[in-house]
Amino acid sequence: MDPFTLRQGNSPIILGFPHAGFSYPHEVGQRLNDEGRLSRDTDWHIQHLYFDLIPGLTTITGNHSRYVIDLNRDPDGNSLYPGKTTTGLIPETTFDNTPIWREGAGPTATDTAHWLETVHRPYHAALQAEITRVKALHGVAIVYDCHSIRSQIPWLFEGVLPDLNIGTDGGVTCAPELEAAVVDIARASGHSWVQNGRFRGGWTTRHYGEPASGVHAIQMELAQSSYLATETPPFATDPQKAAHLRLTLAQILKKLAELAPALANR
């Protein structure tokens, strides 16, 4: 299985889908338990939600389940949220803290090294290459990292997650006008939203977002209740919810693309 699927475009925006995959190699599937093989924590249908929202988008989509290796985690294994509950490079539990591996068959240091080399690094090498290509075309590149998660997960956060969770690591990873534009559209959308709340941007956003060098990064974490009919199996999309959300997401991407030329001319 290829570690990612790349679709090149001519827009200044690159969409990343690190958690859209739900497949796993046979040797991993043999070691996962029934809960693990469900790949419950997949960002279900996220790549379809964003499909062709505006012309020319570059997309890079991870093909493996995050239970093989998490493409949005620091390859050195450092926690994104020190002091808070989270999952690591190769998760041992679901977001509900339920074990996903058969007893005695959990991930080893050898597994981590192997999947870093064959899945994590190729994905990020391709993403970096696209950033370089897009920046050469436009003088700027905007990495928009696309995520979704169940709206209620007590092990990770209290209460109900807003529909739109905008992450810029406290304004560090993108120009202020990009962040403000996303917030303005979210505020007017009718969806609930938060700026740099529980999800303020994962490793991708923090690693690549360097506004001074012309690379801007934003993470959008969507509550799955905003577009799924059910957040439990079979994780089906609600067409009406999805259509409404796509309008908001299209507005965001269109506005980011419109702002890009001014950023390049600084």
Backbone as a ProteinNet text record, in pm:
[ID]
protein_1_A
[PRIMARY]
MDPFTLRQGNSPIILGFPHAGFSYPHEVGQRLNDEGRLSRDTDWHIQHLYFDLIPGLTTITGNHSRYVIDLNRDPDGNSLYPGKTTTGLIPETTFDNTPIWREGAGPTATDTAHWLETVHRPYHAALQAEITRVKALHGVAIVYDCHSIRSQIPWLFEGVLPDLNIGTDGGVTCAPELEAAVVDIARASGHSWVQNGRFRGGWTTRHYGEPASGVHAIQMELAQSSYLATETPPFATDPQKAAHLRLTLAQILKKLAELAPALANR
[TERTIARY]
84.5	0	88.2	60.7	133.1	101.6	199.3	173.1	82.2	69	-14.1	-62.2	-164.2	-212.5	-199.6	-132.1	-105.9	-184.3	-246.8	-315.4	-265.4	-188.1	-126.3	-221	-219.2	-297.5	-213	-274.3	-201	-242.7	-317.6	-360	-248	-248.8	-151.9	-184.1	-295.1	-339.4	-311.7	-255.4	-231.7	-317.3	-401.9	-482.2	-412.8	-396.9	-342.4	-451.2	-450.4	-545.4	-467.1	-403	-318.1	-394.2	-522.2	-597.8	-719	-718	-832.2	-828.3	-711.5	-699.1	-751	-804.6	-851.6	-803.7	-710.8	-658.5	-530	-493.5	-370.6	-316.5	-183.5	-123.9	-165.8	-157.2	-199.7	-127.6	1.9	77.7	34.9	-21.7	-76.4	-215.4	-297	-432	-435.1	-334.8	-328	-306.7	-249.3	-216.5	-319.1	-397.6	-503.8	-617.8	-684.7	-804.7	-925.7	-1044	-1163.7	-1185	-1160	-1174.9	-1072.8	-950.3	-847.2	-876.6	-927	-955.1	-1070.4	-1147.9	-1256.2	-1203.5	-1080.6	-1023	-1119.4	-1173.5	-1277.8	-1235.1	-1108	-1062.3	-1018.4	-1061.5	-1039.6	-1113.2	-1058	-1128.3	-1222.8	-1334.5	-1421.8	-1466.5	-1442.5	-1493	-1442.9	-1338.9	-1295.3	-1247.3	-1181.4	-1131.4	-1245.8	-1357.2	-1473.5	-1545.1	-1541.6	-1605.2	-1539.7	-1408.1	-1334.1	-1316.7	-1365.7	-1334.9	-1378.8	-1280.7	-1305.3	-1389.5	-1363.5	-1438.5	-1405.2	-1278.2	-1237.5	-1140	-1119.8	-1031.4	-884.5	-812.4	-668.2	-604.1	-679.7	-623.9	-527.1	-414.8	-327	-371.2	-380.5	-419.5	-320	-289.2	-208.5	-281.8	-311.7	-398.1	-324.5	-313.8	-255.1	-346.7	-290.1	-371.6	-384.3	-296.7	-299.9	-383.4	-437.1	-500.1	-398.5	-443.8	-354.6	-304.1	-367	-320.1	-193.1	-160.6	-31.9	77.3	60	142.7	68.2	77.9	3.2	86.7	40	113.6	113.2	32.2	26	88.2	184.3	258.6	406.1	471.4	614.6	688.3	770.7	842	937.4	973.6	1058.2	977.8	845.3	761.2	721.3	754.6	719.1	568.8	510	366.7	331.5	220.4	170.8	106.9	55.9	-16.3	34.6	153.7	210.7	115.8	100.6	13.4	-130.8	-166.3	-302.8	-303.3	-416.2	-426.7	-428.9	-356.3	-352.1	-295.5	-291	-231.5	-100	-13.1	120.9	139.2	265.9	299.9	229.6	234.9	153.5	61.6	-65.4	-156.6	-167.7	-184.7	-212	-358.5	-431	-572.9	-647	-778.5	-863.4	-866.8	-937.4	-957.5	-1045.9	-1106	-1182.4	-1098.5	-967.8	-875.3	-907.9	-962.9	-990.7	-875.5	-817.5	-705.3	-742.1	-645.6	-670.7	-584.4	-493.5	-403.6	-437.2	-418.6	-433	-330.3	-365.3	-276.8	-140.8	-35.8	99.7	145	59.1	92.3	103.9	120.2	126.3	250.1	254.2	364.9	496.9	604.5	738.4	821.4	940.8	1031.9	1066.8	1075.3	1102.7	988.4	864.9	747.9	754.6	784.2	789.4	893.2	1011.8	1118.2	1077.4	1012	972	866.2	762.3	653.2	690.9	783.4	837.1	905.1	985	1063.8	978.3	874.7	799.4	667.8	618	490.4	501.5	548	551.2	644.3	767.8	866.2	831.3	786.2	746.8	632.5	533.9	421.7	473.6	557.8	604.4	708.1	783	872.9	792.3	681.2	594.6	528.5	484.6	423.2	524.2	645.5	747.9	778.1	782.3	806.4	695.3	571.3	459.7	464.3	504	519.7	622.7	734.3	839.5	788.5	714.5	661.8	561.2	467.2	361.9	419.9	515.2	578.8	654.7	714.6	783.3	683.8	561.9	459	401.5	380.5	302.8	379.8	499.5	571.8	524.8	426.8	368.8	300.4	292.3	217.1	134.5	10.2	-78.9	-114.1	-66.2	-96.9	-220.9	-325.7	-452.1	-473.4	-452.2	-453.2	-593.3	-649.3	-791.7	-810.8	-894.2	-917.3	-1063.7	-1101.8	-1231.7	-1220.3	-1313.6	-1309.5	-1450.2	-1479.1	-1609.9	-1632.4	-1754.6	-1785	-1781	-1788	-1783.7	-1688.1	-1575.4	-1475.2	-1422.3	-1486.4	-1448.9	-1303.5	-1240.2	-1100.3	-1007.9	-1049.4	-967.3	-1010.7	-1141.5	-1189	-1327.2	-1358.8	-1488.5	-1595	-1718.8	-1830.8	-1836.9	-1895.1	-1917.4	-1825.8	-1755.9	-1663.4	-1741.6	-1698.6	-1762	-1747.7	-1830.4	-1825.5	-1691.2	-1643.1	-1520.6	-1416.4	-1303.2	-1195.8	-1073	-1043.8	-939.3	-809.7	-703.6	-577.4	-463.3	-399.8	-282.4	-172.5	-178.2	-82.4	-72.9	-189.7	-193.7	-152.4	-172.1	-139	2.8	77.3	218.4	236.7	146.3	172.5	121.9	56.1	9.4	-0.5	-13.7	-30.2	-160.4	-162.2	-284.2	-407	-388.6	-505.3	-566.9	-486.6	-541.5	-625.7	-570.3	-644	-772.4	-764.4	-882.5	-989.7	-947.3	-1044	-1119.3	-1047.9	-1113.1	-1210.3	-1168.1	-1254.6	-1379.1	-1363.4	-1478.8	-1580.7	-1533.4	-1625.4	-1690.9	-1615	-1672	-1779.7	-1753.5	-1848	-1980.3	-1973.5	-2093.9	-2162.8	-2104.1	-2150.5	-2273.6	-2301.3	-2407.1	-2357.8	-2233.5	-2171.6	-2108.4	-2104.6	-2028.4	-1879.6	-1796.5	-1654.8	-1572.2	-1442.7	-1347.6	-1212.8	-1137.1	-1006	-899.1	-811.1	-703	-756	-855.4	-910.7	-835.8	-909.5	-845.7	-751.9	-786	-701.5	-645.6	-523.1	-464.2	-367.5	-368.8	-280.3	-184.9	-179.6	-93.1	47.7	120.5	261.9	277	190.3	198.9	191	90.4	70.3	189.2	234.3	342.4	477.6	496.1	623.8	642.3	537.3	551.4	516.8	436.3	391.8	502.8	558	663.5	630.6	541	495.2	607.7	714.3	825.2	894	882.3	944.6	844.5	722.3	621.6	539.9	550	469.7	376.5	248.1	145.4	69	33.7	-34.2	-148.8	-259.9	-381.1	-436	-476.6	-547.7	-695.8	-779.1	-923	-968.5	-1008.7	-1062.7	-1213.9	-1282.6	-1428.5	-1488.4	-1591	-1668.4	-1745.3	-1735	-1799.3	-1951.1	-2005.5	-2150.9	-2196.1	-2102.5	-2138.5	-2159.5	-2122.4	-2143	-2175.5	-2165.3	-2201	-2343.2	-2406.9	-2538.3	-2523.9	-2412.6	-2384.8	-2235.2	-2191.2	-2049.1	-2007.1	-2093.8	-2066.1	-2080	-2029.7	-2041.5	-2183.9	-2204.8	-2105.8	-2046.7	-2057.9	-1996.4	-2043.9	-2172.2	-2228	-2238.1	-2220.2	-2235.1	-2382	-2415.6	-2547.5	-2540	-2601.4	-2584.7	-2622.9	-2728.3	-2773.2	-2673.1	-2628.2	-2527.6	-2399.1	-2356.6	-2231.6	-2240	-2352.2	-2368.5	-2359.7	-2421.8	-2417.5	-2275	-2204.9	-2068.3	-1975.3	-1995.9	-1911.7	-1919.7	-2033.5	-2045.8	-1952.1	-1948.4	-1861	-1714.3	-1678.8	-1540.5	-1495.5	-1584.5	-1550.2	-1524.9	-1605.5	-1583.9	-1446.7	-1409.7	-1279.9	-1166.3	-1169.5	-1060.5	-1054	-1167	-1169.7	-1105.6	-1138.4	-1083.5	-933	-886.8	-743.2	-668.9	-725.8	-662.9	-658.8	-762.8	-766.7	-661.6	-632	-536.1	-391.5	-370.1	-234.2	-144.6	-190.7	-100.6	-43.5	-124.3	-75.3	33.8	21.9	125	254.6	243.9	363.4	439.2	369.7	433.5	496.7	499.6	560.1	711.2
-119.7	0	124.9	218	344.2	422.3	493.8	565.2	686.4	738.3	856.9	861.3	944.3	974.7	1124.9	1164.1	1305	1349.4	1464.1	1526.5	1670.3	1700.5	1831.6	1931.6	2053.7	2161.8	2286.3	2393.7	2518	2630.5	2597.9	2696	2717.6	2828.1	2845.8	2762.3	2689.8	2613.2	2464.5	2405.2	2260.5	2204.6	2108.7	2040.8	1912.4	1895.5	1772	1691.1	1559.8	1467.7	1353.9	1377.8	1273.9	1158.1	1178.8	1076.5	1026.2	1041.5	995.6	846.1	783.9	641.5	555.4	439.3	346.1	203.7	188.1	56	29.2	-97.6	-136.4	-262.2	-275.9	-395.8	-521.1	-635.5	-762.2	-790.2	-758.3	-789.5	-705	-587	-505	-555.5	-585.9	-634.2	-760	-846.3	-967.6	-938.7	-823.2	-789.1	-697.5	-628.1	-544.1	-630.8	-584.1	-653.3	-603.5	-650.3	-612.1	-460.5	-397.6	-251.9	-183.4	-230.5	-170	-181.5	-297.1	-317.2	-230.5	-176.1	-85.7	51	86.8	218.9	331.8	324.2	417.1	564	590.2	729	788.1	727.1	782	915.6	1005.1	1128.9	1095.2	1036.1	972.6	1068.4	1026.9	1094	1237.4	1274.8	1414.2	1456.8	1367	1404.1	1428	1357.9	1378.4	1509.9	1545.1	1669.4	1790.8	1784.1	1896.5	1885.2	1779.4	1752.7	1867	1925.4	2027.3	2145.5	2188.8	2303.2	2430.6	2443.9	2553.1	2494.3	2560.6	2503.9	2501.3	2400.4	2400.3	2355.5	2300.1	2259.5	2142.7	2150.3	2034.8	1958.6	1826.2	1745.2	1631.4	1603	1486.4	1411.8	1285.8	1205	1081.9	1065.9	944.8	826	712.8	595.4	494.4	502.9	407	458.7	368	404.3	470.6	564.1	626.9	526	407.6	304.3	237.1	254.2	207.1	303.6	430.4	538.5	668.4	760	885	990.2	1031.9	1125.8	1267.9	1293.9	1427.9	1433.1	1343.5	1342.8	1367.3	1426.8	1452.3	1319.9	1307.1	1180.1	1145.7	1244.1	1216.4	1165.8	1162.9	1109.2	1209.1	1337.3	1438.6	1465.2	1486.6	1511.9	1648.3	1654.6	1781.2	1864.8	1797.6	1865.1	1814.2	1857.1	1808.9	1831.8	1727.7	1735.9	1700.8	1681.9	1644.4	1506	1437.4	1305.3	1317.4	1229	1226	1090.9	1065.7	942.7	975.5	873.5	896	856.6	838.9	805.2	678.7	574.1	455.5	439.8	472.4	467.6	327.4	320.7	193.7	182.2	294.4	295.8	386.2	375.8	471.2	602.2	699.8	826.5	809.8	693.6	663	585.8	572.2	496.7	348	296.3	153.9	88.1	-21.2	-85.8	-127.1	-113.9	-150.2	-267.6	-315.7	-425	-550.8	-665.1	-790.5	-794.6	-861.6	-867.9	-925.2	-853	-896.6	-867.4	-803.1	-779.8	-631.8	-548.4	-404.5	-360.1	-233.1	-181.3	-179.2	-203.5	-206.3	-92.4	-74.4	25.5	-6.7	-134.5	-176.3	-135.8	-153.3	-110.5	38.9	115.5	260.7	300.3	242.9	275	238	122.5	75.8	166.3	198.6	277.1	423.9	471.7	605.6	612.2	511.3	510.7	487.2	405.4	364.2	439	507.2	577.4	724.7	750.7	887.7	976.9	934.4	1018.1	1038.7	935.6	960.8	1060.8	1052.2	1147.3	1289.7	1309.9	1445.5	1493.2	1402.2	1441.5	1492.5	1424.8	1467.9	1601.5	1618.1	1744.9	1859	1835.4	1938.5	1971.7	1871.8	1896	1980.4	1954.8	2033.8	2177	2195.3	2330.8	2407	2342.5	2404.7	2438.3	2345.1	2366.7	2481	2478.5	2580	2717.4	2721.7	2849.2	2905.7	2820	2865.8	2925	2871.6	2921.9	3055	3068.6	3181	3274.2	3234.8	3313.9	3290.6	3204.4	3173.4	3037.9	2967.1	2841.8	2841.6	2796.6	2787.1	2640.3	2584.1	2445.8	2447.3	2385.3	2379.2	2233.1	2201	2061.5	2023.7	1923.5	1889.6	1771.5	1790.6	1688.1	1685.5	1574.4	1568	1470.2	1480.9	1398.8	1393.2	1287	1277.5	1396.8	1440.1	1564.1	1548.2	1424.8	1402.4	1287.1	1320.9	1222.7	1263.4	1220.3	1266.6	1243.7	1140.9	1113.5	1224.7	1293.4	1398.7	1539	1559.8	1695.1	1688.7	1793	1801.1	1855	1812.3	1868.9	1828.7	1917.4	1893.8	1986.5	1929.8	2006.8	2096.4	2220.7	2305.1	2243.3	2288.4	2235.9	2263.9	2387.1	2432.3	2466.9	2397.4	2419.1	2465.6	2594.6	2658.2	2657.5	2600.3	2590.8	2658.8	2755.1	2823.5	2833.4	2748.6	2751.1	2891.1	2949.2	3081.7	3193.9	3174.7	3277.4	3271.4	3166.6	3156.1	3105.5	3020.7	2943.5	3007.4	3122.4	3187.7	3337.5	3411.1	3556.1	3590.9	3701.1	3737.9	3752.5	3804.2	3824.6	3692.9	3587.5	3456.7	3402.7	3409.2	3362.1	3441.9	3574.1	3658.6	3626.9	3598.1	3566.5	3438.2	3336.5	3209.9	3230.7	3306.6	3333.4	3410.1	3509.5	3588.6	3501.6	3412.6	3324.2	3226.1	3172.1	3079.6	3149.9	3272.8	3348.3	3370.3	3392.6	3423	3298.6	3181.4	3060.2	2995.4	3027	2955.3	2831.8	2791.7	2680.3	2729.7	2644.2	2677.3	2667.4	2744.4	2748.1	2790	2763.4	2809.3	2830.1	2923.6	2957.9	2915	2823	2774.6	2725.5	2638.5	2575.8	2447.8	2338.7	2211.1	2164.6	2194.1	2156	2282.7	2316	2441.2	2418.3	2297.8	2264.6	2154.6	2051.6	1938.2	1959.5	1848.5	1859	1918.9	1882.7	1935.7	2088.1	2141	2286	2355.6	2301.8	2367.3	2350.4	2239.3	2212.9	2297.2	2310.1	2377.4	2526.4	2568.3	2706.7	2802.8	2871.3	2971.5	3093.3	3177.9	3291.1	3377.8	3394.6	3479.8	3424.8	3293.2	3231.7	3210.5	3259.8	3247.9	3121.4	3043.9	2922.2	2941	2934.9	2957.4	2826.9	2797.1	2670.6	2693.2	2627.1	2633	2492.2	2453.1	2326	2354	2278.2	2283.4	2146.1	2141.1	2018.2	2032.1	1946.6	1950.5	1849.6	1889.9	1792.5	1705.9	1575.4	1487.6	1497.1	1546.2	1565.9	1672.5	1752.7	1859.1	1808.3	1680.3	1629.6	1480.9	1407.9	1266.4	1246.1	1142.7	1104.7	1041.9	971.9	907.7	901	924	918.1	778.5	682.6	542.4	463.7	339.4	260.8	260.8	280.2	277.9	413.8	513.3	644.3	705.2	699.2	746.1	898.2	955	1099.4	1137.4	1251.7	1311.3	1410.9	1382.4	1468.3	1614.6	1638.8	1776.1	1851.8	1788.3	1851	1877.4	1777.2	1790.3	1903.5	1915.7	2021.4	2159	2173.6	2301.4	2333.6	2233.9	2255.3	2286	2220.1	2244.5	2391	2453.9	2594.7	2680.3	2652.1	2727.2	2701.1	2575.2	2540.4	2600.8	2603.2	2664.7	2814.1	2880	3022.4	3045.8	2960.2	2974	2959.2	2852.7	2828.1	2935.5	2980.5	3087.8	3214.1	3248.9	3369.4	3356.7	3240.7	3220.5	3236.5	3181.1	3193.5	3339.4	3414.6	3555.7	3637.3	3599	3672.9	3638.1	3525.8	3477.2	3573.7	3636	3724.1	3839.4	3896.9	4006.4	3959	3836.1	3779.9	3758.8	3717.1	3689.7	3817.9	3931.1	4056.8	4133.2	4071.7	4139.9	4140
0	0	0	-90.4	-90.9	36.9	91.3	216.4	200.4	78.7	58.6	-85.9	-108.4	-242.2	-262.4	-369.7	-397.3	-519.9	-508.4	-621.3	-630.7	-733.3	-747	-813.3	-760.5	-818.8	-831.2	-879.4	-901.8	-808.9	-704.7	-604.5	-503.4	-429.3	-320.6	-197.1	-200.5	-83.2	-101.8	2.4	8.9	120.8	88.9	190.5	233.4	364.1	418	486.2	461.6	524.2	589.2	702.1	761	823.7	854.5	927.6	850.5	717.6	638.2	612.1	620.9	592.8	706.2	670	773.2	746.8	652.3	618.9	696.5	705.1	773.4	707	706.2	646.9	723.7	655.7	715	846.1	851.2	971.8	1091.2	1064.4	1172.8	1212.4	1112.3	1139.4	1224.6	1209.3	1289.2	1437.6	1466.7	1605	1669.8	1588.6	1643.6	1695.5	1800.9	1847.5	1767.8	1803.2	1727	1727.8	1841.4	1849.1	1758.9	1760.3	1677.1	1529.3	1488	1345.1	1296.6	1389	1351.5	1306.2	1348	1315	1351.1	1470.1	1513.7	1504.6	1527.3	1536.4	1402.9	1295.1	1161.2	1145.9	1065.7	1028.6	913	945.2	846.5	737.9	612.5	491.3	476	548.5	547.7	409.2	336.1	203.5	105.5	124.3	37.8	72.7	199	243.5	177.1	157	99	-52.2	-113.4	-254.1	-344.5	-416.7	-519.4	-469.3	-347.2	-294.5	-370.8	-407.7	-496.4	-597.3	-711.1	-814.4	-771	-818.8	-812.4	-682.7	-592	-463.3	-480.1	-412.7	-398.1	-274.3	-284.1	-169.3	-149.5	-24.6	10.2	120.8	93.5	179.1	227.9	358.1	413.7	390.8	354.3	321.3	434.2	534	643.8	760.5	837.7	963.3	1054.4	1135.6	1232.5	1335.5	1340.7	1433.1	1381.9	1253.4	1201	1247.4	1215.8	1270.2	1244.7	1341.1	1333.1	1260.9	1144.9	1061.3	1115.8	1216.7	1274.1	1413.5	1437.3	1563.2	1535.9	1633.9	1626.9	1607.5	1503.6	1483.3	1596.9	1679.1	1795.6	1914.8	1900.3	2006.6	2112.6	2096.1	2195.2	2192.7	2309.7	2320.1	2263.1	2192.6	2141.9	2251.1	2351.2	2458.9	2593.5	2634.2	2760.6	2877.8	2958.5	3074.5	3047	2918.4	2883.4	2820.3	2832	2772.2	2620.2	2554.1	2408.7	2366.8	2238.4	2187.9	2118.9	2105.7	2054.8	1910.1	1872.4	1734.8	1687.7	1766.3	1740.7	1860.9	1846.4	1961	2019.2	2148.4	2214.9	2252.9	2249.9	2283	2185.7	2187.5	2117.3	2195	2141.2	2211.2	2334.5	2351	2472.5	2573.1	2543.8	2629.1	2632.3	2522.1	2507.3	2431.7	2482.4	2413	2270.9	2178.1	2038.4	1993	2079.3	2041.9	2121.5	2057.8	2130.5	2243.2	2349.4	2465.9	2426.2	2461.7	2430.3	2289.2	2207.3	2066.2	2032.4	2134	2112.8	2037.2	1998.6	1916.7	1992.8	1920.3	1977.2	1917.5	1970.5	1915.3	1770.1	1738.7	1600.7	1508.1	1555.4	1477.2	1449.9	1552.6	1537.4	1433.9	1443.6	1347.6	1205.3	1190	1056.5	995.5	1071	1014.7	1000	1082.9	1059.2	921.6	893	770.3	646.2	657.3	538.5	518.1	621.7	609.5	649.7	770	822.3	740.5	721.8	651.7	504.7	431.9	292.6	278.8	368	363.7	381.3	480.3	508.6	407.5	349.1	240.6	121.4	92.3	-18.2	14	137.9	176.5	165.4	212.2	201.7	55.9	-29.6	-171.8	-233.1	-192.1	-244.2	-192.6	-68.3	-15.1	-98.2	-128.4	-208.8	-348.4	-408.6	-544.4	-546.7	-453	-449.8	-417.5	-327	-293.7	-413.9	-493.8	-615.1	-715	-718.8	-809.4	-764	-632.7	-580.6	-488	-448.2	-350.4	-208.5	-191.6	-62	-71.3	39.3	45	173.3	161.8	277.2	297.5	407.2	442.3	531.3	483.7	557.1	593.1	720.2	764.3	810.4	745	758.9	853.9	954.6	1055.7	1096.6	1158.5	1225.7	1341.4	1434.6	1555.1	1613.1	1684.3	1750	1842.5	1851.5	1923.9	2076	2124.5	2269.1	2299.7	2361.5	2400.7	2538.6	2645.1	2779.6	2816.5	2760.4	2794.2	2743.5	2634.5	2575.8	2614.4	2626	2654	2718.3	2794.2	2860.8	2765.8	2789.3	2716.9	2570.9	2491.5	2349.2	2269.2	2171.5	2089	1993	1972.3	1870.5	1731.6	1639.5	1502.7	1436.4	1450.9	1384.9	1490.8	1486.3	1582.8	1505.5	1514.7	1435.1	1515.3	1459.1	1530.3	1456.9	1525	1469.1	1574.5	1675.4	1786.4	1846.5	1872.2	1932.5	1839	1708.5	1611.5	1558.9	1594.7	1556.5	1414.6	1365.5	1243.9	1114.5	1122.6	1000.3	1023.3	913.6	921.3	992.5	1067.8	1141.9	1052.8	930.5	844.9	798.2	786.3	752.1	867.4	985.6	1103	1121.5	1107.7	1124.9	1021.4	898.5	793.5	824.5	870.9	905.8	1021.5	1121.3	1236.1	1193.7	1108.2	1063.5	991.2	905.4	832.3	927.7	1020.7	1119.8	1201.7	1241.7	1325.6	1252.5	1121.8	1044.1	989	1011.7	944.2	1005.7	1130.9	1202	1271.9	1246.5	1317.6	1447	1546.8	1667	1633.2	1702.2	1667.1	1787.7	1778.4	1879.6	1811.8	1863.4	1810	1911.2	1868.7	1954.6	2089.7	2079.8	2199.1	2230.9	2253.1	2286.2	2175.5	2051.7	1937.8	1873.7	1908.3	1859.4	1743.4	1690.9	1578.8	1617.2	1533.4	1561.6	1509.1	1495.8	1457.2	1318.1	1226.4	1090	1090.9	1157.5	1162.3	1226.7	1337.6	1411.2	1341.4	1272.2	1207	1080.9	1002.2	872.9	877.7	973.5	977.4	1017.5	919.2	941.3	855.5	903.9	821.6	768.8	846.4	802	677.2	657	539.2	425.7	443.9	338.4	342.6	450.7	465.9	585.9	557.5	659.4	680.4	803.7	831.9	928.7	899.6	981.9	993	1111.1	1128	1150.9	1083	1107.8	1156	1280.5	1340.1	1343.1	1270.6	1263.9	1360.2	1432.2	1508.6	1409.4	1422.4	1324.5	1327.1	1436.7	1442.8	1343.4	1292.1	1198.5	1056.1	1029.1	892.7	885.2	996.1	995.2	1046.7	995.9	1048.3	1185.3	1205.9	1333.6	1354.1	1477.4	1510.4	1556.5	1533.4	1562.5	1432.7	1429.1	1305.1	1252.9	1123.9	1015.3	977.9	1064.4	1040.3	908.3	884.9	757.7	754.9	636.8	616.2	611.8	668.5	653.9	538.3	424.3	305.9	330.4	405.9	429.3	517.2	624.7	710.7	633	555.7	481.3	379.3	311.1	211.1	276.2	391.9	463.7	508.1	560	605.9	488.8	375.1	257.5	212.9	226.9	191.4	276.3	405.3	495.5	463.9	443.2	413.7	280.9	183.2	54.9	71.1	152	177.9	240.1	333.1	400	299.2	221.2	126.8	19.3	-27.1	-127.9	-72.8	51.3	111.7	133.8	177.4	195.7	63.4	-43.2	-175.2	-220.3	-190	-227.3	-153.1	-29.7	51.8	19.2	-45.9	-68.9	-145.6	-254.8	-330.3	-247.9	-160.3	-76.9	18.4	66.9	155.7	79.4	-45	-125.8	-158.5	-160.2	-200.8	-84.8	32.4	147.5	137.3
[MASK]
++++++++++++++++++++++++++++++++++++++++++++++++++++++++++++++++++++++++++++++++++++++++++++++++++++++++++++++++++++++++++++++++++++++++++++++++++++++++++++++++++++++++++++++++++++++++++++++++++++++++++++++++++++++++++++++++++++++++++++++++++++++++++++++++++++++++++

